[in-house]
Every structure is written in structure tokens, then in C-alpha cells.
Amino acid sequence: MLLHSAMAQKAVPEDAKEHFKFGNYIDALKVYVKLMDKDPKNDEYPYKAGLCVLFTERDKTDAIKYLEKAAERKSDPDVKFYLGKAYHYNLQFEEALDVFNQYITEGQGTKIHQVDREMQMVKNAMKIMQAPVDVTFENAGDNINSEYPDYYPFVTPDESFMVFTSRRKSGVKEFDGYYPSAINYSKVVNGEFSVAKKGNSMINSTYDDQAVGLSYNADKLFIYFDDIKNKGDIYEASIKDFKFKKKVKMGDNVNSKGFESAATVSADGNTLFFASHRENGLGGKDIYMTRKLPTGEWALPQNLGENVNTKYDEDFPNLFYDGTTLYFSSKGHNSIGGYDYFKSTWDPETNKWSKAENLGYPLNTTRDDICISFTEDKRHAYVSAWRKDSKGFQDIYKVTFNEFDARETIIKSKILEMGSTEAIKDAFVIITNNRTQEERHYTPSSKNGGLLITLLPGSYTIMIDAPGFAPKNEDIVIKGKSDFVPFMTKEFTVTK
């Protein structure tokens, strides 16, 4: 009996390693916490515990205390990289930049090639979060959310029907400690979403099934299906009277030898957008577009180009009902952390998509923000997120976009040489909106060197280029609501 007990105790660290190996960070964390109590001087346990917190969609506060302890003990060359990410997740931006710089200086880790991007996202967050967008969040409630992960919500234009994905209790737990993902749906009854039901066996299997797109009329559902042997493809299922027909794998012009993950179709059903990691892309997953041929098949797809796609991952395209506004998620552009929500607009005259615009904080967070679905009036949207009032892991939230403040601040300005009162007249000024990346160009008056600038509330970077002087960048925040100031006087100084 004593021998068995001793053997069981020795096996505990192996259990933690086994859970961690298969991505079961929930159970691994429980074991590592116990191991830290038994052996508080061990180097590995706080490091792995910190990673478990980081890799789980939950409160990430505890990751800092574990990884700080691991960093003190120099448990792993990559510990400061992950500590920097923990600070970033928890909005401690100065600390994140400091520890990322330490990681670069030490130069011993395996994530050196990722640090520059991580630091850029921290800097993006520091700028964009200074001018938050006016939104409110409402938990979708017990009829929709559970204690398990609930995510990828899609609603109809009139907000009468929702499909989403959940890993709630059903079947047998997988290696990662969660139950298989399944597609759920809910209809509105008397103004409220009814208790969500699991979709039938036509769209759900004993493996992983996920909702990854819904048509305008809710007559077609796009599905990602993973049964170990088959993964990386998109399926579609017809819907009639809220009943799902059998899912069918989409054709070869959509599904490739690469990896496809999400899709959206125009209101008329003739244009399809989807996310794919395939040959000749810009890097990672890109968004592609294809049109329906007279035969009913989809034509060869086209990459949407660098205004939408980056060398990082893009995912979950969702075409708005106007047929010209595309919402999607991206790890590139000016993301403030992981995937952010972006939008791009099609210009039929130039035949181009506009430069991707970040939808702003707090809609976007330092976590992954992947799937957003709007109502037809753009007043509301549905997202999945972990927030302090979540029931366990990710929950589905209704977002209300409050009226934007359309008032503009007028800035009366001049550009001066340091120590001089004489205005520089031949300067060139570029003002960039840190969220939308929209640029405005200004030149001083040829008479008196004065500048008259008008800006909406937001966070901006001002770049001044004056011949004979060093280029200068300066950040400025225009406040809104009760802090709104209609007029400002501001002088910019440059040096040689």
C-alpha cells in the first residue's frame, strides 16, 4: 500500500507533463499548482503554470506571478518572452516593453524572431487605447452561455436567430481537457433568445464541428469540421425552417491542399469570401474572394491583396449586408494583441479594398478577438470574449455601438525651430489616426506659417518633415465626451 502511494506521488509530475503535452492546460495547471506547494524551489513548475494560464482563455492575471517567479530563477531561456506577453495581456505595457528588451539583450531564447512584432502590438495598444470607442457589452445570458467555452456567434440581420459554437458537456472529453466542439442555435421568442439547442446530426458529429459563417437569410451555414483524418476544410449546410440539412464539403476552388477555416457569402449568394492558408498567399492565412459561375460552381479565387492581408494570419471574413463592407480578424496591421477586428470597404470605381481599419478598443483587446457578427443597422454586434462577468471561459456578448461623437477639435498651430519664434513655412505634416491608419497631409501657410488642423476625438501621430531639420514624431490625443475641447493652440518645435 505504501509502495503504491509512493509510486502515485512520483507519477504526479509526469501527469502534469502529459496534460501539458496534449494542450490540456486546465488539468495541467491544477497539478502544477499542487507541485509548487510540495516543491516551492522547483524551477520548472512556476514556468509551466504560467504558460498554462497564458494558453487558456480565462483570467490571465495569475500568469504574471508565476512567470515572475520563474524569471527570477531563470528557469527557461524563453521565460521573459512569455512574461512580456503576460504583462501585455494584463495591460502593463511599460513592464512588457522592458522585459521584451531584456529578452532581446540576453539573446538566448527561441522566440527572438517574434519579439519585434510583440513589441509593436504593445505600442499599438498604448496608442489606440488612449482613445477608446464608445461601446457597451451585455452578456448574452444563461440561455446562450454556459460554464464551458461559447464562441463564434453569427446572428441574422434582424437579430432573430443565432448560431454559435460551444464546447459544453457532450460526449467524451478530448486530450485538451475540453468536450468536443458542437454547433448550437437559438431563436428569439417574445423578444429574448430561447434556450440554445445543439444542432442535429446533419451538422454535428462526435468530433469537432464549428459554425464559421451564416448567410444573410440564414438559409446556409458554413461549417469547419475536424475528425482527425479530415481537417482544414469548409463545409456548407442548407437551413430550412430552422432545420439543418446534411453538411457537404465545398469544392476544390474553395478547399485546397492547404488550410481553410471560415467563409461568408454575399446577400445575393453570388460572391464568397473565405480564409485560407495556401500557396502564393501573402503569408499565414489570407482572405480570398470567388464568384459563382453560371454552372453553380465557384470560380478560381482571388487574394484580396495587401490592404486586407498581411504576412500574419487573417481569418473569419464576414461580409456586411451592403455588399461592400468586409469585417475580418487579423494578427497583422495595427493589432493591439493577437487577432483584432478590422474592416475594409470595396470601392467599385478603383476596384480596390480600402486599407484595413482597426475597430478600436475595448471592442478589440490584447487577447484574440476573432469573430464578429453585426445586425443590419450596425447598432449592435455579437462577439465572444472572456470578461470579468463571464460564466467560465469565453462567453457570447451583445455589443452596442453608442453614437460616435462627431464634433471636431480645431487646432491652431505653428512649427518653430527650438528657441525661435519664427514659423517654418516649408514644412510638411502628416497626421495619422492610430486606430484607422487614415492619413491627413498639411502644409503651413506661405504667408505666416500658420497651420489650421481639424481632428475628431481619437489618438493621432503627427510627423513633421522640415528641410534642414531632423524629422519629428509626436503623439496627440483629442478627447471626447465631457472632456471635449473645441479649440486648441499648439506649437510644434523641431531641431537641426
Residue pairs with C-beta under 8 A, 6 or more apart in sequence:
12 31
12 34
12 35
13 31
13 35
15 31
16 28
16 31
16 32
16 35
16 48
19 25
19 27
19 28
19 31
19 177
20 28
20 48
20 51
20 52
22 175
22 176
23 55
23 175
23 176
23 177
24 175
24 176
24 177
25 51
25 52
25 53
25 55
25 56
25 176
25 177
26 52
26 56
26 177
26 178
27 177
28 48
28 52
29 49
29 52
29 53
29 56
32 45
32 46
32 48
32 49
32 52
33 49
35 42
35 45
36 42
36 45
36 46
36 49
39 45
43 70
43 73
43 74
43 75
43 76
44 75
44 76
46 66
46 67
46 69
46 70
46 73
46 75
47 66
47 67
47 70
47 75
47 76
47 79
47 82
49 62
49 66
50 62
50 63
50 64
50 66
50 67
50 70
50 79
50 82
50 83
50 86
51 63
51 82
53 59
53 60
53 62
53 63
53 66
53 86
54 60
54 63
54 82
54 85
54 86
54 89
56 393
57 149
57 367
57 386
57 393
57 394
58 386
58 392
58 393
59 386
59 388
60 86
60 89
60 90
60 367
61 90
63 82
63 86
63 89
63 90
64 83
64 86
64 87
64 90
64 92
67 79
67 82
67 83
67 86
68 83
70 76
70 79
70 83
71 79
71 80
71 83
71 99
77 106
77 108
77 109
77 110
78 109
78 110
78 111
80 99
80 100
80 102
80 103
80 106
80 109
81 100
81 103
81 109
81 111
81 114
81 115
81 118
83 99
84 96
84 97
84 99
84 100
84 103
84 115
84 118
84 122
85 96
85 118
87 93
87 95
87 96
87 99
88 96
88 118
88 121
88 122
88 125
88 337
88 366
89 337
89 366
89 367
90 366
91 125
91 129
91 366
93 122
93 125
93 126
96 118
96 119
96 122
97 119
97 122
97 123
100 115
100 118
100 119
100 122
103 109
103 111
103 112
103 115
104 112
104 115
117 312
121 335
121 336
121 337
121 338
121 366
122 337
124 334
124 335
124 336
124 434
125 336
125 337
125 361
125 366
127 434
127 459
127 461
127 475
128 334
128 336
128 358
128 360
128 361
128 364
128 434
128 435
128 459
129 336
129 361
130 434
130 459
130 477
131 360
131 434
131 435
131 457
131 458
131 459
131 477
131 478
131 480
132 360
132 361
132 362
133 359
133 360
133 361
133 362
133 363
133 401
133 404
133 435
134 401
134 402
134 403
134 404
134 405
134 480
134 481
135 362
135 363
135 399
135 400
135 401
135 402
136 399
136 400
136 402
137 362
137 385
137 387
137 397
137 398
137 399
138 397
138 398
138 399
138 400
139 145
139 387
139 389
139 390
139 391
139 395
139 396
139 397
140 153
140 193
140 382
140 395
140 396
140 397
140 398
141 193
142 391
143 186
143 192
143 193
143 194
143 195
143 196
144 150
144 162
144 164
144 186
144 193
144 196
144 395
144 396
145 390
145 391
145 395
145 396
146 166
146 168
146 391
146 392
147 168
147 391
147 392
147 393
148 166
148 167
148 168
148 169
148 178
148 179
148 392
148 393
149 166
149 167
149 178
149 392
149 393
149 394
150 164
150 165
150 166
150 168
150 184
150 384
150 393
150 394
150 395
150 396
151 164
151 165
151 166
151 370
151 371
151 384
151 394
151 396
152 164
152 165
152 210
152 211
152 212
152 316
152 370
152 371
152 384
153 162
153 163
153 164
153 371
153 373
153 382
153 383
153 384
153 396
154 162
154 163
154 164
154 211
154 213
154 214
154 318
154 371
154 373
154 382
155 161
155 162
155 214
155 373
155 375
155 382
156 162
156 214
156 216
156 217
156 218
157 216
157 321
157 375
157 376
158 375
158 376
159 188
159 375
159 380
160 187
160 188
161 185
161 186
161 187
161 188
161 218
161 242
162 185
162 186
162 193
162 196
162 382
162 396
163 183
163 184
163 185
163 199
163 211
163 214
163 221
164 183
164 184
164 185
164 196
164 211
164 384
164 396
165 181
165 182
165 183
165 184
165 209
165 210
165 211
166 181
166 182
166 184
166 196
167 178
167 179
167 180
167 181
167 182
168 179
168 182
168 184
169 179
170 179
170 180
170 182
170 198
171 179
171 180
171 206
172 179
172 180
173 179
174 180
174 208
180 206
180 207
180 208
180 209
181 208
181 209
181 210
182 198
182 199
182 204
182 209
183 198
183 199
183 203
183 204
183 209
183 210
183 211
183 221
183 223
184 196
184 197
184 198
184 199
185 196
185 197
185 199
185 242
186 193
186 194
186 195
186 196
186 197
187 193
187 194
187 242
188 194
198 204
199 209
199 244
200 243
200 244
202 237
202 244
202 245
202 246
202 247
203 209
203 221
203 223
203 237
203 244
203 246
203 247
205 225
205 227
207 225
207 226
207 227
207 228
208 225
208 226
208 227
209 223
209 224
209 225
209 226
210 223
210 224
210 225
210 226
211 221
211 222
211 223
212 222
212 223
212 224
212 234
212 261
212 262
212 263
212 316
213 221
213 222
213 262
213 263
213 264
213 265
213 318
214 220
214 221
214 222
214 373
215 221
215 265
215 269
216 265
216 266
216 267
216 321
217 267
218 239
219 238
219 239
219 240
220 236
220 237
220 238
220 239
220 265
220 269
221 236
221 237
221 238
221 239
221 244
221 247
222 234
222 235
222 236
222 262
222 263
222 264
222 265
223 234
223 235
223 236
223 237
223 247
224 233
224 234
224 235
224 261
224 262
225 231
225 233
225 235
225 247
232 255
232 258
232 259
232 260
232 261
233 249
233 250
233 255
233 260
234 249
234 250
234 254
234 255
234 260
234 261
234 262
234 263
234 274
235 247
235 248
235 249
235 250
236 247
236 248
236 250
236 263
237 244
237 245
237 246
237 247
237 248
238 244
238 245
239 245
249 255
250 263
250 298
251 297
251 298
253 290
253 297
253 298
253 299
253 300
253 301
254 260
254 263
254 272
254 274
254 276
254 290
254 298
254 301
256 276
256 278
256 279
257 278
258 276
258 277
258 278
258 279
259 276
259 277
259 278
259 285
260 274
260 275
260 276
260 277
261 275
261 276
261 285
261 315
261 316
262 274
262 275
262 315
262 316
262 317
262 371
263 272
263 273
263 274
263 275
263 317
264 272
264 273
264 274
264 317
264 318
264 319
265 271
265 272
265 273
265 319
266 272
266 319
266 323
267 321
267 323
268 323
269 292
270 291
270 292
271 289
271 290
271 291
271 292
271 319
271 323
272 289
272 290
272 291
272 292
272 298
273 287
273 288
273 289
273 304
273 317
273 319
273 326
274 287
274 288
274 290
274 301
274 317
275 285
275 286
275 287
275 288
275 314
275 315
275 316
275 317
275 328
276 285
276 286
276 288
276 301
277 284
277 285
277 286
277 313
278 286
280 303
281 303
281 309
282 303
282 306
282 309
282 310
282 311
283 309
283 310
283 311
283 312
284 310
284 311
284 312
284 313
284 314
284 331
285 313
285 314
285 315
286 303
286 304
286 308
286 309
286 314
287 303
287 304
287 308
287 309
287 314
287 317
287 326
287 328
288 301
288 302
288 303
288 304
289 301
289 302
289 304
290 298
290 299
290 300
290 301
290 302
291 298
291 299
292 298
292 299
293 299
303 309
304 326
304 344
304 353
305 352
305 353
307 344
307 352
307 353
307 354
307 355
307 356
308 314
308 326
308 328
308 344
308 353
308 356
309 332
310 330
310 331
310 332
310 333
311 332
312 330
312 331
312 332
312 335
313 330
313 331
313 332
313 339
314 328
314 329
314 330
314 331
314 332
315 328
315 329
315 330
315 339
315 370
316 328
316 329
316 370
316 371
316 372
317 326
317 327
317 328
318 326
318 327
318 328
318 371
318 372
318 373
318 374
319 325
319 326
319 327
320 326
320 327
320 374
320 378
321 376
323 346
324 345
324 346
324 348
325 343
325 344
325 345
325 346
326 343
326 344
326 345
326 346
326 353
327 341
327 342
327 343
327 359
327 372
327 374
328 341
328 342
328 343
328 344
328 356
329 339
329 340
329 341
329 342
329 368
329 369
329 370
329 371
329 372
330 339
330 340
330 342
330 356
331 338
331 339
331 340
333 340
333 342
333 356
333 358
333 437
334 358
334 434
334 435
334 437
335 358
335 364
336 358
336 361
336 364
336 365
336 366
337 364
337 365
337 366
337 367
337 368
338 366
338 367
338 368
338 369
339 368
339 369
339 370
340 358
340 359
340 364
340 369
341 358
341 359
341 363
341 364
341 369
341 372
341 383
342 356
342 357
342 358
342 359
343 356
343 357
343 359
344 353
344 354
344 355
344 356
344 357
345 353
345 354
346 352
346 353
346 354
347 353
347 354
355 437
355 438
356 437
357 435
357 436
357 437
357 438
358 364
358 435
358 436
358 437
359 372
360 435
363 369
363 372
363 383
363 399
365 385
367 385
367 386
369 383
369 385
370 384
371 383
371 384
372 381
372 382
372 383
373 381
373 382
373 383
374 380
374 381
375 381
378 401
379 400
379 401
380 398
380 399
380 400
380 401
381 398
381 399
381 401
382 396
382 397
382 398
382 399
383 396
383 397
383 399
384 394
384 395
384 396
384 397
385 394
385 395
385 397
386 393
386 394
386 395
387 395
387 397
389 395
405 456
405 457
405 480
405 481
405 484
406 456
407 456
407 457
407 480
407 484
407 486
408 454
408 455
408 456
409 454
409 455
409 456
409 457
409 478
409 484
409 485
409 486
409 487
409 488
410 452
410 453
410 454
410 486
410 487
410 488
411 451
411 452
411 453
411 454
411 455
411 487
411 488
411 489
411 490
412 450
412 451
412 452
412 487
412 488
412 489
412 490
413 450
413 451
413 452
413 453
413 489
413 490
413 491
413 492
414 423
414 444
414 449
414 450
414 451
414 491
414 492
415 423
415 424
415 427
415 429
415 444
415 449
415 451
415 464
415 466
415 491
415 492
415 493
415 494
416 422
416 423
416 424
416 491
416 492
416 493
416 494
417 424
417 469
417 493
417 494
417 495
417 496
418 493
418 494
418 495
422 449
423 444
423 448
423 449
423 450
424 444
424 449
424 466
424 469
424 494
425 444
425 445
425 446
425 449
426 444
426 466
426 467
427 443
427 444
427 464
427 465
427 466
427 467
427 494
428 441
428 442
428 443
428 464
428 465
428 466
429 441
429 442
429 443
429 444
429 451
429 462
429 463
429 464
429 465
430 439
430 440
430 441
430 442
430 462
430 463
430 465
431 439
431 440
431 441
431 442
431 453
431 455
431 460
431 461
431 462
431 463
432 438
432 439
432 460
432 461
432 462
432 463
433 439
433 458
433 459
433 460
434 458
434 459
434 460
434 461
434 475
435 458
435 459
440 453
442 451
442 453
444 450
444 451
445 451
455 476
455 478
456 478
457 478
457 479
457 480
457 481
457 484
458 477
458 478
459 475
459 476
459 477
459 478
460 475
460 476
460 477
460 478
461 473
461 474
461 475
461 476
462 473
462 474
462 475
462 476
462 492
463 471
463 472
463 473
464 471
464 472
464 473
464 474
464 492
464 494
465 471
466 494
468 496
469 494
469 495
469 496
470 494
470 495
470 496
472 492
472 494
472 495
474 492
476 490
479 485
